[in-house]
């Protein structure tokens, strides 16, 4: 330990901040703002123009170190010569993009017809990753809504976009469903909201007990779905896991 203060614990000038790697600049902004940055948090507001490419380059360099630590000769093995580059792009631009990209644009419409009957969207195919082992989570989501005259209605495809944005992060399924419910509740403002997710977890299929049959199903029920057992029963009877 050199005793040199961490850049997160001191106030940095713009010049000092710009000299740091992109990951440290972003982390400095997050810590300075008192903003949590767990694996399933979106941090897009703290990333400036050009920094995402820098982050990807950092991930590539670190991944190259992982391959070296695994004693893989990437110099002579043609199959792994570009693996670090591919993995970095996959993490930053694809499977974890929900951390680094802002919320997708979602057009909202007023409930002119004053719809107040049960609406069900799904199954929506979703892909995520377990934050414990970074193994895939592959599944389906069903969304039930009971709108009111003040609710904002959104297009069918937008539910899939919101799901993809929430799910494209390392996380556990229980938290992912709650985050999706929070986003939809705030955006649509329905009288009732229900979400069911059923998924395969490759941290069980691929490693550990290697159980190929087990799935995880969990739900979030809010408002009318929580209070009215008949509405809840109707929703559950209409979805087809």
Backbone as CSV, one residue per row, in Angstrom:
resi,resn,N_x,N_y,N_z,CA_x,CA_y,CA_z,C_x,C_y,C_z
1,UNK,0.846,-1.192,0.000,0.000,0.000,0.000,0.885,1.247,0.000
2,UNK,0.690,2.135,-0.916,1.527,3.312,-1.045,1.078,4.436,-0.123
3,UNK,-0.152,4.351,0.400,-0.678,5.424,1.222,-1.249,6.566,0.407
4,UNK,-1.206,6.449,-0.915,-1.751,7.483,-1.789,-3.264,7.497,-1.659
5,UNK,-3.879,8.665,-1.457,-5.343,8.703,-1.269,-6.083,8.239,-2.508
6,UNK,-7.173,7.548,-2.277,-8.007,7.107,-3.389,-8.650,8.316,-4.036
7,UNK,-8.750,8.343,-5.374,-9.406,9.475,-6.042,-10.865,9.607,-5.659
8,UNK,-11.440,8.542,-5.062,-12.839,8.627,-4.658,-12.999,9.391,-3.352
9,UNK,-11.895,9.537,-2.595,-11.992,10.167,-1.284,-11.502,11.605,-1.265
10,UNK,-11.120,12.147,-2.406,-10.621,13.514,-2.476,-11.357,14.261,-3.579
11,UNK,-11.297,15.571,-3.496,-11.898,16.398,-4.537,-10.876,16.594,-5.650
12,UNK,-11.274,16.283,-6.870,-10.360,16.344,-8.002,-10.689,17.532,-8.901
13,UNK,-9.651,18.126,-9.449,-9.836,19.183,-10.432,-10.242,18.537,-11.750
14,UNK,-10.812,19.314,-12.676,-11.153,18.750,-13.987,-9.967,18.091,-14.678
15,UNK,-8.780,18.675,-14.542,-7.589,18.101,-15.171,-7.230,16.764,-14.540
16,UNK,-7.300,16.698,-13.209,-6.985,15.445,-12.508,-8.005,14.365,-12.861
17,UNK,-9.260,14.767,-12.953,-10.311,13.802,-13.282,-10.129,13.260,-14.699
18,UNK,-9.790,14.126,-15.629,-9.633,13.697,-17.020,-8.447,12.769,-17.203
19,UNK,-7.492,12.790,-16.259,-6.322,11.919,-16.355,-6.606,10.496,-15.897
20,UNK,-7.750,10.297,-15.251,-8.105,8.971,-14.753,-8.675,8.100,-15.866
21,UNK,-8.597,6.770,-15.726,-9.308,5.886,-16.660,-10.809,6.174,-16.615
22,UNK,-11.495,5.864,-17.682,-12.927,6.162,-17.776,-13.718,5.539,-16.632
23,UNK,-13.385,4.312,-16.258,-14.127,3.644,-15.179,-13.991,4.413,-13.873
24,UNK,-12.797,4.961,-13.612,-12.596,5.722,-12.381,-13.292,7.076,-12.445
25,UNK,-13.359,7.684,-13.623,-14.081,8.950,-13.766,-15.567,8.756,-13.486
26,UNK,-16.115,7.705,-14.079,-17.544,7.423,-13.867,-17.803,7.092,-12.406
27,UNK,-16.935,6.275,-11.824,-17.107,5.913,-10.410,-16.988,7.138,-9.505
28,UNK,-16.089,8.033,-9.824,-15.917,9.259,-9.047,-17.203,10.088,-9.062
29,UNK,-17.821,10.212,-10.231,-19.072,10.971,-10.323,-20.177,10.306,-9.510
30,UNK,-20.251,8.996,-9.599,-21.280,8.263,-8.863,-21.116,8.431,-7.359
31,UNK,-19.897,8.249,-6.880,-19.642,8.369,-5.446,-19.866,9.803,-4.981
32,UNK,-19.429,10.776,-5.772,-19.612,12.180,-5.410,-21.094,12.530,-5.299
33,UNK,-21.919,11.893,-6.131,-23.364,12.146,-6.116,-24.091,11.272,-5.094
34,UNK,-23.342,10.393,-4.419,-23.972,9.486,-3.464,-24.898,8.494,-4.136
35,UNK,-24.566,8.122,-5.370,-25.440,7.258,-6.165,-24.958,5.811,-6.120
36,UNK,-25.853,4.919,-5.795,-25.536,3.486,-5.780,-25.197,3.008,-7.172
37,UNK,-24.250,2.085,-7.278,-23.918,1.525,-8.591,-23.681,0.017,-8.485
38,UNK,-24.730,-0.663,-8.026,-24.705,-2.123,-7.976,-24.811,-2.690,-9.395
39,UNK,-24.677,-3.997,-9.490,-24.659,-4.641,-10.808,-25.931,-4.373,-11.603
40,UNK,-27.076,-4.240,-10.920,-28.337,-4.069,-11.654,-28.808,-2.621,-11.705
41,UNK,-27.935,-1.672,-11.375,-28.283,-0.256,-11.447,-27.947,0.318,-12.819
42,UNK,-28.775,1.248,-13.275,-28.467,1.974,-14.507,-27.622,3.191,-14.153
43,UNK,-26.482,3.361,-14.840,-25.564,4.464,-14.533,-25.359,5.370,-15.750
44,UNK,-26.278,5.317,-16.693,-26.126,6.062,-17.946,-25.965,7.562,-17.722
45,UNK,-26.617,8.117,-16.696,-26.553,9.559,-16.459,-25.158,10.034,-16.057
46,UNK,-24.287,9.097,-15.686,-22.956,9.468,-15.206,-21.862,9.159,-16.230
47,UNK,-22.272,8.736,-17.419,-21.320,8.432,-18.486,-21.386,9.528,-19.533
48,UNK,-20.241,10.132,-19.815,-20.192,11.229,-20.775,-19.855,10.716,-22.174
49,UNK,-20.049,11.569,-23.167,-19.802,11.202,-24.560,-18.395,10.626,-24.731
50,UNK,-18.307,9.500,-25.403,-17.026,8.869,-25.691,-16.530,7.925,-24.618
51,UNK,-17.106,8.009,-23.424,-16.580,7.188,-22.330,-16.999,5.727,-22.415
52,UNK,-18.114,5.454,-23.081,-18.529,4.061,-23.190,-17.511,3.256,-23.996
53,UNK,-16.978,3.851,-25.058,-15.943,3.176,-25.840,-14.686,2.965,-25.002
54,UNK,-14.367,3.940,-24.145,-13.211,3.789,-23.258,-13.443,2.672,-22.243
55,UNK,-14.657,2.610,-21.701,-14.984,1.523,-20.769,-14.828,0.164,-21.434
56,UNK,-15.305,0.073,-22.660,-15.202,-1.193,-23.386,-13.733,-1.580,-23.587
57,UNK,-12.884,-0.605,-23.893,-11.458,-0.881,-24.064,-10.841,-1.349,-22.748
58,UNK,-11.254,-0.767,-21.628,-10.762,-1.205,-20.323,-11.175,-2.648,-20.036
59,UNK,-12.444,-2.949,-20.316,-12.933,-4.312,-20.090,-12.140,-5.297,-20.950
60,UNK,-11.859,-4.913,-22.184,-11.088,-5.781,-23.079,-9.705,-6.066,-22.493
61,UNK,-9.046,-5.033,-21.988,-7.707,-5.228,-21.416,-7.755,-6.130,-20.190
62,UNK,-8.762,-5.919,-19.347,-8.885,-6.750,-18.148,-9.238,-8.195,-18.515
63,UNK,-10.083,-8.371,-19.530,-10.451,-9.717,-19.959,-9.258,-10.444,-20.547
64,UNK,-8.396,-9.718,-21.227,-7.176,-10.331,-21.737,-6.334,-10.862,-20.575
65,UNK,-6.329,-10.111,-19.466,-5.630,-10.577,-18.273,-6.251,-11.824,-17.676
66,UNK,-7.587,-11.902,-17.725,-8.274,-13.110,-17.237,-7.869,-14.319,-18.075
67,UNK,-7.849,-14.165,-19.387,-7.455,-15.272,-20.263,-6.019,-15.701,-19.987
68,UNK,-5.158,-14.733,-19.732,-3.761,-15.057,-19.420,-3.679,-15.811,-18.095
69,UNK,-4.472,-15.363,-17.103,-4.477,-16.040,-15.804,-5.018,-17.463,-15.912
70,UNK,-5.855,-17.709,-16.914,-6.372,-19.063,-17.162,-5.391,-19.911,-17.967
71,UNK,-4.225,-19.347,-18.250,-3.141,-20.012,-18.993,-3.613,-20.414,-20.387
72,UNK,-4.268,-19.460,-21.053,-4.690,-19.664,-22.441,-3.758,-18.859,-23.336
73,UNK,-3.134,-19.533,-24.271,-2.180,-18.891,-25.170,-2.944,-18.232,-26.316
74,UNK,-3.369,-17.006,-26.091,-4.167,-16.311,-27.106,-3.322,-15.871,-28.299
75,UNK,-2.006,-15.899,-28.161,-1.145,-15.511,-29.288,-1.163,-16.554,-30.399
76,UNK,-1.128,-17.823,-30.010,-1.070,-18.871,-31.024,-2.394,-19.593,-31.222
77,UNK,-3.334,-19.410,-30.289,-4.650,-20.051,-30.415,-5.565,-19.132,-31.216
78,UNK,-5.813,-19.486,-32.474,-6.607,-18.618,-33.335,-8.041,-18.456,-32.840
79,UNK,-8.538,-19.411,-32.054,-9.917,-19.332,-31.565,-10.094,-18.267,-30.483
80,UNK,-9.031,-17.923,-29.770,-9.161,-16.977,-28.648,-8.392,-15.673,-28.862
81,UNK,-7.848,-15.467,-30.046,-7.069,-14.247,-30.280,-7.912,-12.985,-30.111
82,UNK,-9.183,-13.032,-30.473,-10.062,-11.860,-30.347,-11.147,-12.045,-29.290
83,UNK,-10.975,-13.044,-28.425,-12.009,-13.328,-27.428,-12.193,-12.172,-26.459
84,UNK,-11.121,-11.573,-25.984,-11.239,-10.460,-25.040,-12.021,-9.305,-25.660
85,UNK,-11.759,-9.025,-26.931,-12.468,-7.950,-27.631,-13.946,-8.289,-27.776
86,UNK,-14.234,-9.542,-28.136,-15.630,-9.949,-28.323,-16.404,-9.914,-27.007
87,UNK,-15.775,-10.389,-25.936,-16.442,-10.427,-24.637,-16.707,-9.007,-24.127
88,UNK,-15.729,-8.120,-24.303,-15.917,-6.732,-23.866,-17.094,-6.083,-24.596
89,UNK,-17.169,-6.280,-25.891,-18.285,-5.736,-26.663,-19.606,-6.345,-26.207
90,UNK,-19.609,-7.650,-25.955,-20.815,-8.339,-25.508,-21.298,-7.773,-24.176
91,UNK,-20.378,-7.591,-23.226,-20.759,-7.072,-21.914,-21.318,-5.655,-22.010
92,UNK,-20.591,-4.763,-22.665,-20.927,-3.338,-22.637,-22.075,-2.990,-23.579
93,UNK,-22.088,-3.585,-24.768,-23.069,-3.188,-25.782,-24.282,-4.111,-25.882
94,UNK,-24.188,-5.295,-25.289,-25.268,-6.259,-25.498,-25.881,-6.721,-24.181
95,UNK,-25.277,-7.702,-23.514,-25.987,-8.354,-22.410,-26.082,-7.501,-21.148
96,UNK,-25.194,-6.488,-20.979,-25.290,-5.597,-19.825,-25.616,-4.166,-20.246
97,UNK,-26.151,-3.985,-21.443,-26.399,-2.641,-21.967,-27.404,-1.872,-21.128
98,UNK,-28.264,-2.566,-20.392,-29.244,-1.895,-19.542,-28.620,-1.093,-18.415
99,UNK,-27.335,-1.310,-18.140,-26.621,-0.503,-17.145,-26.126,0.806,-17.731
100,UNK,-25.763,0.776,-19.021,-24.998,1.881,-19.605,-25.806,2.755,-20.561
101,UNK,-26.964,2.293,-20.980,-27.774,3.050,-21.923,-29.001,3.620,-21.222
102,UNK,-29.435,4.820,-21.606,-30.627,5.407,-20.978,-31.886,4.624,-21.331
103,UNK,-32.918,4.904,-20.589,-34.221,4.285,-20.838,-34.638,4.503,-22.292
104,UNK,-35.069,3.446,-22.998,-35.511,3.634,-24.386,-36.728,4.543,-24.456
105,UNK,-36.837,5.241,-25.565,-37.970,6.145,-25.760,-39.272,5.347,-25.810
106,UNK,-40.241,5.767,-25.027,-41.530,5.077,-24.961,-42.644,6.102,-25.136
107,UNK,-43.410,5.959,-26.204,-44.533,6.870,-26.458,-45.717,6.471,-25.582
108,UNK,-46.291,7.458,-24.927,-47.442,7.219,-24.060,-48.676,7.914,-24.633
109,UNK,-49.831,7.262,-24.455,-51.092,7.797,-24.963,-52.080,7.928,-23.817
110,UNK,-52.870,8.978,-23.795,-53.905,9.087,-22.761,-54.982,8.026,-22.964
111,UNK,-55.600,7.631,-21.897,-56.650,6.613,-21.945,-57.982,7.275,-22.311
112,UNK,-58.080,7.686,-23.580,-59.252,8.435,-24.045,-60.531,7.614,-23.899
113,UNK,-60.449,6.318,-24.184,-61.638,5.458,-24.113,-61.956,5.003,-22.697
114,UNK,-61.135,5.440,-21.739,-61.331,5.100,-20.332,-61.405,3.587,-20.120
115,UNK,-60.457,2.899,-20.724,-60.385,1.442,-20.574,-60.124,1.089,-19.116
116,UNK,-60.862,0.114,-18.614,-60.680,-0.282,-17.222,-60.826,-1.791,-17.034
117,UNK,-60.575,-2.533,-18.119,-60.640,-3.985,-18.050,-59.225,-4.561,-18.039
118,UNK,-59.120,-5.805,-17.629,-57.828,-6.482,-17.544,-57.142,-6.548,-18.901
119,UNK,-55.878,-6.139,-18.932,-55.037,-6.257,-20.126,-53.858,-7.162,-19.769
120,UNK,-53.513,-8.070,-20.688,-52.384,-8.967,-20.457,-51.430,-8.869,-21.643
121,UNK,-50.150,-8.686,-21.359,-49.108,-8.665,-22.377,-48.155,-9.814,-22.091
122,UNK,-47.896,-10.639,-23.110,-46.957,-11.736,-22.926,-47.407,-12.990,-23.650
123,UNK,-46.548,-13.985,-23.674,-45.239,-13.987,-23.014,-44.197,-13.171,-23.779
124,UNK,-43.405,-12.400,-23.042,-42.277,-11.661,-23.599,-41.011,-12.436,-23.269
125,UNK,-40.254,-12.789,-24.284,-38.989,-13.498,-24.047,-37.971,-12.526,-23.471
126,UNK,-37.335,-12.911,-22.372,-36.348,-12.054,-21.719,-35.054,-12.824,-21.498
127,UNK,-33.960,-12.069,-21.500,-32.630,-12.643,-21.287,-31.906,-11.769,-20.286
128,UNK,-31.334,-12.394,-19.280,-30.590,-11.647,-18.281,-29.358,-12.462,-17.896
129,UNK,-28.725,-12.077,-16.787,-27.548,-12.804,-16.316,-27.536,-12.786,-14.799
130,UNK,-27.210,-13.906,-14.211,-27.120,-14.014,-12.759,-25.900,-13.227,-12.274
131,UNK,-26.093,-12.351,-11.307,-24.982,-11.538,-10.817,-24.009,-12.336,-9.959
132,UNK,-24.369,-13.566,-9.593,-23.464,-14.392,-8.789,-22.374,-15.037,-9.633
133,UNK,-22.748,-15.531,-10.818,-21.786,-16.230,-11.675,-21.724,-15.685,-13.097
134,UNK,-22.548,-14.672,-13.399,-22.663,-14.121,-14.751,-23.092,-15.187,-15.762
135,UNK,-23.880,-16.146,-15.290,-24.449,-17.155,-16.178,-25.804,-16.664,-16.702
136,UNK,-26.217,-17.137,-17.887,-27.473,-16.661,-18.468,-28.706,-17.022,-17.647
137,UNK,-29.683,-16.132,-17.696,-31.047,-16.381,-17.227,-31.940,-16.178,-18.442
138,UNK,-32.652,-17.210,-18.845,-33.486,-17.156,-20.042,-34.916,-17.486,-19.650
139,UNK,-35.851,-16.604,-20.002,-37.210,-16.887,-19.582,-38.260,-16.071,-20.299
140,UNK,-39.443,-16.026,-19.675,-40.588,-15.312,-20.236,-41.265,-14.504,-19.131
141,UNK,-41.859,-13.380,-19.548,-42.552,-12.499,-18.622,-43.974,-12.263,-19.116
142,UNK,-44.917,-12.277,-18.186,-46.301,-11.897,-18.471,-46.640,-10.678,-17.620
143,UNK,-47.318,-9.714,-18.220,-47.676,-8.472,-17.519,-49.183,-8.300,-17.557
144,UNK,-49.773,-8.092,-16.404,-51.199,-7.815,-16.315,-51.417,-6.391,-15.821
145,UNK,-52.324,-5.678,-16.466,-52.604,-4.289,-16.110,-54.101,-4.069,-15.970
146,UNK,-54.468,-3.313,-14.970,-55.842,-2.853,-14.838,-55.793,-1.332,-14.881
147,UNK,-55.988,-0.733,-16.084,-55.849,0.720,-16.209,-57.054,1.452,-15.641
148,UNK,-56.877,2.748,-15.463,-58.000,3.617,-15.105,-58.020,4.792,-16.077
149,UNK,-58.968,5.668,-15.923,-59.122,6.760,-16.891,-57.919,7.704,-16.929
150,UNK,-57.092,7.682,-15.895,-55.931,8.562,-15.839,-54.635,7.854,-16.253
151,UNK,-54.728,6.568,-16.565,-53.530,5.810,-16.909,-52.960,6.246,-18.253
152,UNK,-51.646,6.104,-18.387,-50.979,6.307,-19.667,-50.844,4.948,-20.344
153,UNK,-51.310,4.833,-21.567,-51.208,3.586,-22.308,-49.964,3.633,-23.185
154,UNK,-49.274,2.511,-23.287,-48.081,2.436,-24.124,-48.245,1.315,-25.135
155,UNK,-47.527,1.424,-26.255,-47.632,0.431,-27.317,-47.131,-0.935,-26.892
156,UNK,-47.654,-1.964,-27.532,-47.320,-3.341,-27.173,-45.817,-3.600,-27.227
157,UNK,-45.149,-3.134,-28.289,-43.720,-3.394,-28.429,-42.901,-2.702,-27.351
158,UNK,-43.464,-1.644,-26.772,-42.720,-0.887,-25.764,-42.567,-1.688,-24.476
159,UNK,-43.518,-2.570,-24.190,-43.364,-3.427,-23.015,-42.126,-4.308,-23.180
160,UNK,-41.925,-4.817,-24.394,-40.752,-5.653,-24.661,-39.468,-4.839,-24.528
161,UNK,-39.501,-3.581,-24.990,-38.306,-2.732,-24.890,-37.960,-2.438,-23.434
162,UNK,-38.986,-2.145,-22.633,-38.743,-1.867,-21.220,-38.213,-3.120,-20.525
163,UNK,-38.799,-4.270,-20.829,-38.321,-5.533,-20.259,-36.854,-5.765,-20.609
164,UNK,-36.508,-5.567,-21.869,-35.136,-5.794,-22.305,-34.175,-4.852,-21.591
165,UNK,-34.569,-3.603,-21.416,-33.721,-2.621,-20.750,-33.473,-3.003,-19.294
166,UNK,-34.518,-3.458,-18.611,-34.382,-3.865,-17.212,-33.587,-5.160,-17.084
167,UNK,-33.844,-6.106,-17.973,-33.240,-7.425,-17.843,-31.779,-7.476,-18.305
168,UNK,-31.362,-6.510,-19.136,-29.990,-6.538,-19.668,-28.991,-5.999,-18.650
169,UNK,-28.921,-6.690,-17.516,-28.021,-6.338,-16.423,-27.748,-7.597,-15.607
170,UNK,-26.620,-7.661,-14.908,-26.424,-8.791,-13.987,-27.315,-8.590,-12.757
171,UNK,-28.065,-9.626,-12.363,-29.002,-9.457,-11.252,-29.567,-10.800,-10.816
172,UNK,-30.431,-10.765,-9.819,-31.188,-11.956,-9.455,-32.626,-11.741,-9.912
173,UNK,-33.305,-12.826,-10.192,-34.631,-12.746,-10.811,-35.621,-11.991,-9.940
174,UNK,-35.564,-12.193,-8.634,-36.530,-11.566,-7.744,-36.439,-10.041,-7.817
175,UNK,-35.213,-9.526,-7.873,-35.035,-8.076,-7.948,-35.397,-7.541,-9.325
176,UNK,-35.117,-8.325,-10.359,-35.424,-7.884,-11.723,-36.926,-7.663,-11.897
177,UNK,-37.737,-8.573,-11.393,-39.188,-8.452,-11.528,-39.708,-7.238,-10.753
178,UNK,-39.143,-6.994,-9.584,-39.551,-5.829,-8.793,-39.178,-4.531,-9.502
179,UNK,-37.977,-4.480,-10.100,-37.565,-3.287,-10.840,-38.468,-3.037,-12.038
180,UNK,-38.852,-4.101,-12.732,-39.761,-3.969,-13.870,-41.118,-3.453,-13.400
181,UNK,-41.604,-3.976,-12.283,-42.888,-3.516,-11.738,-42.823,-2.044,-11.361
182,UNK,-41.714,-1.613,-10.760,-41.573,-0.212,-10.374,-41.618,0.705,-11.593
183,UNK,-40.932,0.293,-12.663,-40.879,1.118,-13.877,-42.252,1.235,-14.523
184,UNK,-42.962,0.117,-14.629,-44.283,0.130,-15.258,-45.314,0.864,-14.391
185,UNK,-45.218,0.690,-13.076,-46.149,1.375,-12.172,-46.019,2.887,-12.320
186,UNK,-44.790,3.370,-12.361,-44.552,4.808,-12.482,-44.983,5.344,-13.840
187,UNK,-44.777,4.547,-14.879,-45.039,5.023,-16.237,-46.524,4.953,-16.591
188,UNK,-47.202,3.876,-16.230,-48.587,3.657,-16.640,-49.596,4.154,-15.595
189,UNK,-49.245,4.067,-14.323,-50.143,4.467,-13.232,-51.475,3.718,-13.283
190,UNK,-51.433,2.379,-13.322,-52.687,1.618,-13.363,-53.277,1.436,-11.972
191,UNK,-54.513,0.953,-11.927,-55.122,0.597,-10.642,-54.545,-0.715,-10.120
192,UNK,-54.091,-1.549,-11.048,-53.508,-2.822,-10.651,-52.417,-3.240,-11.612
193,UNK,-51.398,-3.913,-11.076,-50.275,-4.382,-11.886,-49.866,-5.755,-11.396
194,UNK,-49.691,-6.669,-12.342,-49.240,-8.018,-12.003,-48.161,-8.440,-12.987
195,UNK,-47.102,-9.046,-12.473,-46.020,-9.542,-13.322,-45.653,-10.940,-12.859
196,UNK,-45.524,-11.848,-13.808,-45.034,-13.199,-13.540,-43.851,-13.459,-14.460
197,UNK,-42.785,-13.992,-13.895,-41.607,-14.355,-14.687,-41.253,-15.807,-14.403
198,UNK,-41.021,-16.549,-15.476,-40.550,-17.940,-15.374,-39.263,-18.050,-16.165
199,UNK,-38.217,-18.595,-15.550,-36.923,-18.578,-16.232,-36.063,-19.786,-15.880
200,UNK,-35.203,-20.140,-16.837,-34.138,-21.115,-16.637,-32.895,-20.382,-16.175
201,UNK,-32.203,-20.957,-15.186,-30.981,-20.360,-14.659,-29.802,-21.277,-14.979
202,UNK,-28.907,-20.775,-15.805,-27.791,-21.608,-16.236,-26.728,-21.777,-15.155
203,UNK,-26.828,-21.028,-14.042,-25.938,-21.304,-12.915,-26.309,-22.641,-12.274
204,UNK,-27.525,-23.144,-12.567,-27.907,-24.498,-12.139,-27.727,-25.508,-13.264
205,UNK,-28.033,-25.120,-14.507,-27.943,-26.058,-15.628,-26.494,-26.362,-16.010
206,UNK,-25.655,-25.339,-15.931,-24.310,-25.381,-16.524,-23.234,-25.744,-15.513
207,UNK,-23.484,-25.437,-14.225,-22.499,-25.646,-13.173,-23.225,-26.153,-11.926
208,UNK,-22.506,-26.301,-10.837,-23.117,-26.711,-9.576,-23.798,-28.070,-9.696
209,UNK,-25.093,-28.119,-9.353,-25.809,-29.401,-9.360,-26.132,-29.874,-10.772
210,UNK,-26.049,-28.991,-11.756,-26.323,-29.313,-13.162,-27.702,-29.940,-13.342
211,UNK,-28.672,-29.292,-12.742,-30.069,-29.716,-12.848,-30.679,-29.052,-14.072
212,UNK,-31.051,-29.858,-15.068,-31.549,-29.320,-16.332,-33.059,-29.077,-16.346
213,UNK,-33.763,-29.459,-15.296,-35.221,-29.377,-15.306,-35.770,-28.192,-14.520
214,UNK,-35.064,-27.761,-13.490,-35.611,-26.749,-12.583,-35.748,-25.390,-13.263
215,UNK,-36.852,-24.725,-12.982,-37.094,-23.348,-13.387,-37.466,-22.552,-12.143
216,UNK,-37.365,-21.246,-12.266,-37.802,-20.378,-11.175,-38.956,-19.521,-11.674
217,UNK,-40.024,-19.473,-10.898,-41.173,-18.627,-11.222,-41.450,-17.717,-10.034
218,UNK,-41.569,-16.433,-10.296,-41.939,-15.514,-9.219,-42.851,-14.430,-9.763
219,UNK,-43.501,-13.741,-8.855,-44.513,-12.761,-9.280,-44.470,-11.535,-8.385
220,UNK,-45.016,-10.454,-8.938,-45.267,-9.230,-8.177,-46.722,-8.848,-8.424
221,UNK,-47.477,-8.623,-7.372,-48.877,-8.205,-7.471,-49.051,-6.891,-6.735
222,UNK,-49.653,-5.910,-7.417,-49.840,-4.608,-6.796,-51.256,-4.093,-7.034
223,UNK,-51.698,-3.249,-6.128,-53.008,-2.617,-6.280,-54.135,-3.626,-6.303
224,UNK,-54.972,-3.536,-7.318,-56.165,-4.379,-7.403,-55.825,-5.865,-7.445
225,UNK,-54.695,-6.228,-8.052,-54.320,-7.641,-8.114,-53.980,-8.191,-6.734
226,UNK,-53.507,-7.330,-5.865,-53.178,-7.755,-4.507,-54.421,-7.845,-3.642
227,UNK,-55.383,-6.967,-3.897,-56.569,-6.880,-3.038,-57.712,-7.772,-3.508
228,UNK,-57.797,-8.035,-4.808,-58.945,-8.756,-5.370,-58.516,-10.155,-5.818
229,UNK,-58.843,-11.190,-5.048,-58.425,-12.548,-5.411,-59.040,-13.023,-6.728
230,UNK,-60.224,-12.534,-7.071,-60.851,-12.945,-8.324,-60.091,-12.398,-9.522
231,UNK,-59.648,-11.157,-9.442,-58.856,-10.563,-10.523,-57.518,-11.285,-10.650
232,UNK,-56.909,-11.556,-9.515,-55.626,-12.265,-9.524,-55.786,-13.655,-10.138
233,UNK,-56.874,-14.326,-9.768,-57.135,-15.666,-10.287,-57.388,-15.624,-11.790
234,UNK,-58.116,-14.600,-12.265,-58.375,-14.462,-13.693,-57.072,-14.280,-14.466
235,UNK,-56.204,-13.412,-13.972,-54.915,-13.185,-14.630,-54.104,-14.469,-14.693
236,UNK,-53.966,-15.147,-13.583,-53.150,-16.361,-13.536,-53.721,-17.463,-14.402
237,UNK,-55.059,-17.488,-14.570,-55.681,-18.525,-15.391,-55.488,-18.260,-16.890
238,UNK,-55.253,-16.989,-17.252,-55.151,-16.634,-18.667,-53.714,-16.693,-19.203
239,UNK,-52.728,-16.606,-18.322,-51.348,-16.721,-18.802,-51.027,-18.193,-18.985
240,UNK,-50.117,-18.468,-19.908,-49.797,-19.861,-20.242,-48.298,-20.078,-20.129
241,UNK,-47.817,-20.381,-18.895,-46.388,-20.647,-18.711,-45.926,-21.820,-19.538
